[in-house]
């Protein structure tokens, strides 16, 4: 049997991991006994719950290994995947990448060339945050891939059924229900070098297409705007252009299904683009952020010089996608600290975003946006103005009670709540002053091509 020695090594590694988890659990339990702060106690209890889950997974794997079943399990899977055609082999590689931890490429920069080595790799990977073994996640990705022959997917389903109690939950986790809001309207606002406070406008409608191992996930349809590429416009003229852009987009999808992405220069990152009003019907003006989801993006990430951080950006975004059902509070840090402290915090592997309760300064040597771009984090939520009557840190923390994938919808809900309030009170509502930076490196204007020197 090909895994005899590797199984022995795996058992020793798992035992050491279990011992370490057990020690961590004991230490945190003792800390909990002496902790009186309610918030800290809740945090410690969550840590204990996570450790318990990890210990259970490791213990189950140990028991399986010691019974010798893992060899049979892997051999059966190897037999199922032994005689696949080249297109299916590419899908297997894609499933391997989708199932791997974000840091795994540091140890294994290339995909194993054989099924045997690939499965051995999956056995060696830590289970991570999902609660499922990497091998089971890998098979679930294959089952969910409609580019794999149905007969093969059925065999894989039968295999997984013998190893996972709740297949439906695993499949939902790796491939959640399709989100109807898949259309993205990308609006790039570029400052004119000749005319101060004037801007060139370009726009594309990003339409999703079936995923593939390589290439773009979107088809990009340019929006035709008369003279805007040749003649810059002022900020006050942009809302009227947006109406024209939305009219063209509405031929492809419902406006309510759109996510508007504004690619902004640094000086406009703190601008309230979500409050720009469009005329929905005669004499009915509605803020963009109420009509549809609105996020901001930095045009600096489109610069050729940013290719040096592209891999870090992609790595963080891939981790964010894998943890899209994870509580936001686990992955988002407070950015209200000295810039050098924030830099260290945002470089941590488990931190994928930050909140800013204090109004950020877009420009300047110690601007927080320098740190955000320098650490390549893809997610930032901030308040655009001082709201002395509110505890903005607490308000932002409340936003983080949802999972990562729900953040854009949650913030849109806050904007709707602000709009629904009395006109004299809208300016006092935090929903009127929230910005969300949501940076997907796989969705950029089609004229942008990165290259690494």
C-alpha positions in Angstrom: 0.0 0.0 0.0 1.5 3.4 -1.0 0.6 5.3 2.2 2.1 3.1 4.9 5.0 5.3 5.8 3.1 8.5 5.3 0.3 7.3 7.5 2.7 6.7 10.3 4.1 10.2 9.9 0.6 11.6 9.8 -0.3 9.9 13.0 2.7 11.4 14.8 1.9 14.9 13.4 -1.7 14.6 14.4 -0.9 13.5 17.9 1.4 16.5 18.3 -1.3 18.8 17.0 -3.8 17.3 19.4 -1.5 17.8 22.3 -0.9 21.4 21.4 -4.7 22.1 21.0 -5.3 20.4 24.4 -2.7 22.6 26.0 -4.2 25.8 24.4 -7.6 24.7 25.6 -6.4 24.3 29.1 -4.6 27.6 29.1 -7.7 29.5 27.8 -10.0 27.7 30.2 -7.8 28.9 33.1 -7.8 32.4 31.7 -11.6 32.3 31.5 -11.9 31.5 35.2 -10.2 34.7 36.1 -11.7 37.0 33.4 -14.5 39.3 34.5 -15.0 41.5 31.5 -18.1 40.2 29.6 -16.8 41.0 26.1 -13.5 39.3 26.8 -15.3 36.2 28.3 -17.3 35.9 25.1 -14.2 36.1 23.0 -12.5 33.4 25.1 -15.6 31.2 24.9 -15.6 31.4 21.1 -11.9 30.4 21.1 -12.7 27.4 23.3 -15.5 26.4 21.0 -13.2 26.6 18.0 -10.5 24.6 19.8 -13.1 21.9 20.7 -14.1 21.7 17.1 -10.5 21.4 16.0 -9.7 18.7 18.7 -12.7 16.7 17.6 -11.6 16.7 13.9 -8.0 15.8 14.8 -9.2 13.0 17.2 -11.5 11.6 14.6 -8.8 11.5 12.0 -6.4 9.9 14.5 -9.0 7.2 15.2 -9.5 6.6 11.5 -5.8 6.4 10.8 -5.2 4.0 13.6 -8.0 1.8 12.3 -6.3 1.8 8.9 -9.4 3.1 7.2 -7.8 6.2 5.7 -5.8 4.1 3.3 -8.9 2.3 2.0 -10.7 5.7 1.8 -7.9 7.3 -0.2 -7.3 4.3 -2.4 -11.0 4.2 -3.3 -10.9 7.9 -4.3 -7.8 7.3 -6.3 -9.5 4.5 -8.1 -12.4 6.8 -9.0 -10.1 9.5 -10.4 -7.6 7.1 -12.0 -8.8 7.3 -15.6 -10.1 10.8 -16.3 -9.7 12.8 -19.5 -7.5 15.9 -19.7 -10.4 18.4 -19.3 -11.4 16.7 -16.1 -7.8 16.7 -14.9 -7.8 20.5 -15.2 -11.0 20.6 -13.1 -9.3 18.3 -10.5 -6.5 20.8 -10.3 -8.9 23.7 -9.9 -10.6 21.8 -7.0 -7.3 21.2 -5.4 -6.5 24.9 -5.5 -9.9 25.8 -4.2 -9.5 23.4 -1.2 -6.0 24.4 -0.3 -5.2 26.9 2.6 -4.1 30.3 1.4 -0.5 29.7 2.7 -0.1 26.3 1.2 1.5 27.7 -2.0 4.4 28.9 0.1 5.2 25.3 0.8 4.0 23.8 -2.4 4.4 26.4 -5.2 3.3 23.9 -7.9 0.3 21.6 -8.2 1.4 17.9 -7.7 1.7 16.2 -11.1 -0.1 12.9 -10.1 -3.4 12.1 -8.5 -1.6 10.1 -5.8 0.7 13.0 -4.8 -2.3 15.4 -5.0 -4.3 13.3 -2.6 -1.3 12.9 -0.3 -1.0 16.7 -0.2 -4.7 17.0 0.7 -4.1 14.6 3.6 -1.3 16.7 4.9 -3.3 20.0 4.9 -4.7 21.4 8.2 -8.5 21.4 8.2 -8.8 25.2 8.7 -11.9 27.1 9.7 -14.6 25.2 7.7 -14.8 22.2 10.1 -14.3 19.8 7.1 -11.2 17.9 6.1 -9.5 19.2 3.0 -10.0 15.9 1.2 -13.7 16.1 1.8 -13.8 19.8 0.6 -11.9 18.7 -2.5 -14.4 16.1 -3.4 -17.3 18.5 -2.7 -15.8 21.0 -5.1 -15.7 18.3 -7.8 -19.3 17.3 -7.1 -20.4 20.9 -7.5 -18.5 21.4 -10.8 -21.0 21.0 -13.6 -18.1 20.7 -16.1 -17.3 17.2 -14.7 -19.2 14.3 -16.2 -22.4 13.4 -14.3 -21.3 9.7 -13.9 -18.1 10.7 -12.2 -19.8 13.2 -10.0 -22.2 10.5 -8.9 -19.3 8.2 -7.9 -17.8 11.0 -6.0 -21.1 11.7 -4.3 -21.3 8.1 -3.1 -17.7 8.3 -1.8 -18.4 11.5 0.1 -21.6 10.1 1.6 -19.6 7.4 3.3 -17.3 10.0 4.9 -19.4 13.1 5.7 -22.5 13.2 7.8 -24.1 16.2 6.2 -23.2 16.5 2.5 -25.7 19.2 1.8 -24.1 21.5 4.4 -20.7 21.0 3.0 -21.8 21.6 -0.6 -23.6 24.8 0.5 -20.5 26.0 2.2 -18.2 25.5 -0.8 -20.8 26.6 -3.4 -23.5 28.8 -1.8 -26.7 29.5 -3.6 -26.3 31.7 -6.6 -26.6 35.4 -5.6 -28.9 37.2 -8.1 -26.8 40.4 -7.7 -24.0 39.2 -10.0 -23.9 42.1 -12.4 -21.4 44.8 -11.6 -21.4 48.3 -13.1 -17.8 49.6 -13.0 -17.4 53.3 -13.2 -13.8 54.6 -13.4 -13.4 58.3 -12.5 -10.0 59.6 -13.6 -8.8 63.1 -12.8 -7.9 65.4 -15.7 -4.2 66.5 -15.7 -5.1 69.7 -17.5 -8.3 70.9 -15.8 -8.5 71.1 -12.1 -11.4 69.3 -10.4 -12.5 67.8 -13.6 -12.6 64.1 -14.4 -12.8 61.6 -17.3 -15.5 58.9 -17.0 -15.4 55.4 -18.3 -17.8 52.6 -17.5 -18.3 48.9 -18.2 -21.0 46.4 -17.3 -19.4 43.2 -15.9 -21.6 40.2 -16.8 -20.7 36.9 -15.1 -19.9 33.9 -17.3 -19.3 30.2 -16.4 -16.2 29.9 -14.3 -13.1 28.4 -15.9 -9.6 27.4 -14.7 -8.1 30.4 -16.5 -9.3 33.6 -18.0 -11.8 36.2 -16.8 -14.9 35.3 -14.9 -16.8 38.2 -16.6 -17.6 39.6 -20.0 -17.2 43.3 -20.0 -19.5 45.5 -22.1 -18.4 49.1 -22.4 -21.0 51.8 -21.8 -21.0 54.4 -24.5 -20.8 58.0 -23.1 -20.8 60.9 -25.5 -17.6 63.0 -25.3 -16.7 62.0 -21.8 -13.5 60.2 -22.8 -12.5 63.3 -24.8 -13.9 66.1 -22.5 -13.6 66.0 -18.7 -16.6 66.8 -16.5 -17.0 68.3 -13.0 -18.2 66.2 -10.0 -21.6 67.9 -10.2 -22.1 66.6 -13.7 -21.4 63.0 -12.9 -24.8 62.1 -11.4 -26.5 63.0 -14.7 -24.0 60.8 -16.6 -24.7 58.0 -14.2 -28.4 58.1 -15.1 -27.3 57.6 -18.8 -25.0 54.7 -17.7 -27.8 53.0 -15.7 -30.3 53.4 -18.6 -27.9 51.4 -20.8 -27.2 48.8 -18.1 -31.0 48.3 -17.5 -31.2 46.7 -20.9 -29.2 43.8 -19.5 -30.3 43.5 -15.9 -32.6 45.1 -13.3 -31.0 48.1 -11.6 -31.8 46.6 -8.2 -29.6 43.6 -9.2 -26.6 45.9 -9.8 -23.5 46.5 -7.7 -21.9 49.8 -8.6 -18.2 49.9 -8.2 -16.6 53.3 -8.3 -12.8 53.3 -9.1 -11.7 56.5 -7.5 -8.5 58.6 -7.3 -7.1 59.0 -3.8 -8.6 62.5 -3.4 -12.1 61.2 -3.9 -12.0 58.0 -1.8 -13.8 59.8 1.0 -16.4 61.3 -1.3 -20.0 60.3 -0.7 -20.6 58.7 -4.1 -23.4 56.5 -2.6 -25.4 59.7 -1.9 -25.3 60.9 -5.5 -29.0 61.1 -6.6 -30.5 59.8 -9.8 -33.9 60.5 -11.1 -35.8 57.2 -11.0 -38.9 58.8 -12.4 -40.1 62.4 -12.9 -39.3 64.4 -9.8 -38.3 61.3 -7.8 -34.6 61.5 -6.8 -33.1 58.5 -5.0 -29.6 58.1 -3.7 -27.5 55.5 -5.5 -26.7 53.7 -2.3 -30.4 53.1 -1.7 -31.3 52.0 -5.2 -28.5 49.5 -5.4 -25.3 48.3 -3.6 -22.5 50.8 -3.9 -18.8 50.1 -3.1 -15.6 52.1 -3.7 -12.3 50.9 -5.1 -9.0 52.5 -5.4 -7.7 53.3 -8.9 -4.2 53.0 -7.5 -4.6 49.2 -7.6 -5.0 49.6 -11.3 -1.6 51.2 -11.6 1.3 49.1 -13.2 3.3 49.8 -10.1 0.8 47.9 -7.9 1.6 44.7 -9.7 4.2 44.2 -6.9 1.3 43.7 -4.4 -1.1 41.9 -6.8 -0.2 38.4 -5.5 -0.8 39.5 -1.9 -4.1 41.1 -2.9 -5.2 37.9 -4.7 -4.2 35.8 -1.7 -6.2 37.8 0.8 -9.2 37.9 -1.5 -9.2 34.2 -2.1 -9.1 33.7 1.7 -12.0 36.1 2.1 -14.0 34.1 -0.4 -13.3 30.9 1.3 -14.4 32.4 4.6 -17.4 34.2 3.2 -19.8 32.6 5.7 -17.5 33.4 8.6 -18.4 36.1 11.1 -17.0 39.4 9.9 -15.8 40.3 13.4 -13.3 37.5 13.3 -11.5 38.8 10.2 -11.8 42.6 10.5 -9.6 44.7 12.8 -10.0 48.3 14.1 -7.9 50.7 12.1 -8.1 53.5 14.7 -4.5 53.4 15.8 -1.1 54.7 14.8 -0.3 53.9 11.2 2.7 51.7 12.0 0.6 49.7 14.5 -2.1 49.3 11.9 0.5 48.1 9.3 1.6 45.3 11.6 -2.0 44.3 12.4 -3.1 44.2 8.8 -0.2 42.0 7.8 -1.5 39.2 10.0 -2.8 36.3 7.9 -6.2 36.1 9.7 -7.0 39.8 9.2 -8.6 40.6 5.9 -10.1 44.1 6.5 -10.4 47.0 8.9 -12.9 49.5 10.2 -12.2 53.2 10.6 -14.4 55.0 13.2 -12.3 58.1 12.8 -12.5 60.1 9.6 -9.6 59.0 7.4 -7.4 61.5 5.6 -7.0 60.3 2.0 -3.8 62.2 1.3 -0.5 62.7 3.2 2.5 60.7 4.1 0.8 58.9 7.1 -2.6 58.5 5.5 -4.3 55.3 6.5 -4.9 54.6 2.8 -1.2 54.2 2.4 -1.3 51.4 4.9 -4.5 49.9 3.4 -3.0 49.8 -0.1 0.5 48.7 1.2 -0.9 45.7 3.0 -3.3 44.8 0.1 -6.3 44.2 2.3 -9.5 44.0 0.2 -12.1 45.2 2.7 -12.5 48.5 4.6 -15.5 50.1 6.2 -15.3 53.7 7.4 -17.2 56.7 8.5 -16.8 59.8 6.3 -17.5 62.5 8.8 -17.3 63.2 12.5 -20.6 62.1 14.2 -20.0 63.3 17.8 -23.4 62.2 18.9 -22.7 58.5 18.0 -20.3 55.9 19.3 -19.0 55.1 15.8 -16.8 52.3 16.9 -19.8 50.5 18.5 -21.9 51.2 15.4 -19.2 49.7 13.2 -18.9 46.6 15.4 -22.6 46.0 15.1 -22.2 45.9 11.3 -19.6 43.1 11.8 -22.1 40.7 13.4 -23.0 39.5 9.9 -20.9 37.1 7.9 -18.4 38.5 5.3 -20.6 37.8 2.3 -23.5 39.8 3.8 -21.5 43.0 4.5 -22.5 44.8 1.2 -26.1 44.0 1.9 -25.9 45.0 5.5 -24.4 48.4 4.7 -27.0 49.0 2.0 -29.6 48.3 4.7 -28.0 51.0 6.9 -28.2 53.5 3.9 -31.9 52.6 3.4 -32.6 53.2 7.1 -31.0 56.6 6.9 -33.0 57.5 3.8 -36.2 56.3 5.5 -35.7 58.7 8.4 -37.0 62.2 8.6 -35.1 64.5 6.1 -33.9 66.7 9.0 -32.4 63.6 10.7 -30.8 61.9 7.7 -27.5 63.7 8.3 -27.3 62.4 11.8 -27.7 58.7 10.8 -24.5 56.7 10.3 -26.0 55.1 7.2 -25.6 58.5 5.4 -21.9 58.4 6.0 -20.7 54.9 5.4 -18.1 53.9 2.8 -17.3 50.3 1.9 -14.2 49.4 0.0 -14.7 45.9 -1.6 -11.7 45.0 -3.8 -12.0 41.9 -6.0 -8.7 41.5 -7.9 -10.4 39.3 -10.5 -12.8 42.1 -11.6 -11.0 45.1 -12.9 -11.6 47.3 -16.0 -10.7 45.2 -19.1 -8.0 47.7 -20.2 -5.9 46.8 -17.1 -3.2 44.2 -17.5 -0.7 43.5 -14.7 2.8 42.2 -15.4 5.5 41.5 -12.9 9.0 42.6 -13.8 
